[in-house]
Amino acid sequence: MSVYLRVVMIVAALSLGLLFLFPMWKIYLQAPQYPEGLELHIWVNKLGGSSESVLQNFNILNHYIGMEKIHPDSFAELKYMPYIVIAFMVTGVLVGLLGNRKWVLVWVLLLAVAGAVGILDFYLWLVKFGTNLDPTAPIKVPGMTYIPPLFGSKQLLNFHALSLPSWGALGIFLGLVLGGLVYILSKKSMKTQLAS
């Protein structure tokens, strides 16, 4: 594998560092009580928002419809996901230094699987919070669930919810794309070397 492709592989691995600099996902909620909107940020290791009171305001709204409170400590994933990301970064750099084409493919496939598992886990969060409702909630609508969209927008009674990936997710996308390119281009490079 050429030095250039090894460098690209290392960049692919290090691009996952964006997950520590920016949120992975954002959920934007607009309601009559909050016309300016509330923006919940989901990071690789924490929950936050566009202001310090966002999580508290989300929980106030959730109380009325019977959703359980959102506590960062409730999500074990936020404790171990940073270690998984760091492991991918370290192994990706090692794969780049070693220049082994097969290991590039293994790294890319494992990253894709980890990303898919993360999205599934996030969806299960949404289902859990949107369907396990307190029957004594002030607002009860028979048969109504409050599952925010995984991706895109959705109207939930008088709440408008919008869910989108944020800049941190770009790190995973770059890792997959650059790693995939390294694998493809290294094959072409091998064919060229064999032909000559």
N, C-alpha and C positions, 0 to 999 in steps of 0.2 A: 504494500500500500504506500502511495506517495506521501511525502511530508505534508503536502498541501491537504490531502484528505485526512491525514491524522490530525492536523490542526482544526479542520472543520468538525471532526468528531469530538474533539475536546471542547470546542465552542458549543456544540450540541448539548454536551453534558453540563457545561457551566450555565447554559441558558436557563436551566431549571432553577437557578438562583433567583430568578424573577419572582418565584413563589414566596420568597422571604421579603421581597421589597414591595410587592403589591398584592391586593386581595385576589383570590382565585375567582370568586363569583360575587355578584351583587344582586340583592333582592330589593326592588324599589316598591314602596307601598304608598298609595295616595288614598286619602279618605277625607270626608268633610271636616273631621276634627283636625286633620293635618293637611291643609290644602297645599302647603309647600312640599309635602311628601317626606317620607322616611326612607333612608337608604341603609340597609343592613349589608355589611361587608363580611364575607367569609374568607378568612385567611387559611393558610396551611396549618397554623398553630393557634388561632384565636378567632373570636367573633368581635366585630366592632361596627362602626358606622360613620356616617358623615359628620356626626357630632357625638359628644359623650353620652347624651341622653337617649340616643336612638334605641338601644336595646331595652331600656326602661319603657319607652313609649310603645315599642312593639309589644311588650308584655302587657301593657295597659289595654291595648286594643285586643290582644289575644284573650285577656280575661273576660271581656264581654261576650265573646263567642264560645268560650269554654276550652280554648286551647291551653295546654300546659305552658308554664313559663319557660323561656329559653335561657338556659344557663350554660356558659361555656364549659363548666366542669362536667356537664351531663354527656359530653361527647368525647369518648375515649380516643376517637380518631385524631382529635386535635393534639393529643399528647404524643402519639407515635408517628403521625404523618411526617413531621419534620425529619425524623430519622430515616424514613423510607426515601425521602427526597435526597437527603445527604448521601445515602447509600447509592442511589442512582447516579448522583454527580461524581462520586469517587470512582465507581466502577466504570462509568462512561469515560472518564479521563484515563483510567488504566487501559481500557480497550483502545482508546486513541493512541496512547503511547506504544502499546504492543503492535497495533496495526493489523490485527487479525480480523479478516473480513467476516468470518462466521460469527465471531463474538459481537461484531457490530449488529448483525441481524438478530442475535439473541437479545441484545440490549434493547433494540428498537421494539421487538415483539413484547418483551416484558414490560417496557414502558407503556405500550399501547394497552396491554392487559390491566396494568395498574391504573391507568387513566379511566378505562371502562368500569373497573370495580369502584373507583372513586365516584363516578357519575351515578352508578347504581346505588351506592351507599347514600349519596346526597338525595336521590329520589326517595329512598326509603325513609330518610329523615322527614321529608316533606309529607309523605303519606302518614307517617306516625303522628306528626303534629297536627295535620289537617283532618284526621279521622277520629283520633282518641279524644273526644270532646266531653267536657264535664256536663252531665245532664242537668245540673243546677245553675248553669250559666244564665246571665241576665237575658241574653238574646238566644232564642232557640228557634230554628227553622227545621221542621221535620224533614228528614232525608237529606239535609244539606251537609256537605263536607267543605272544608276550607283548604284544599290542597293547592298551594301556589304552583304556578307552572315551573317545570324544570328549565324550560327555555321558552322565552316569549312572554306574552301578556295574557291576562285572564281577569275577568270580572268576578268578584266574590261578594255578592250582595252590593253594598255601597263602597266596597274596597276595590281599587284597581291595582293589581299586582303585576310587576314586570320583573323577570328573572333573566339575567344575562351573564356570560363569562366576563371576567375583568382582566386587567393586564397581566396578572400572575399566571392565568391560564395560557397566555402567549408563550410562556417558558416551556410548557409541555408541548405545545404545537411546534415550536422551533426545534425542540429536542427530537420529536418524531420526524419532522420534515428533513432536517439536516442529517440526522442519523440514517434515514432512508436514502438520501442522496449519496451519502458516503458509500453505502452498500452497493447501490446501482453503479455509481461511477467507478468504484474499485473493480467491479466485474469488467467494465469496458477497458479499464487500464490493464487488467490481466490479459485480456484478449489481444490488446495491442502489443504487449510484451511478448506473448507467445507467437504472434504473427511475425514479429521481427526476429 
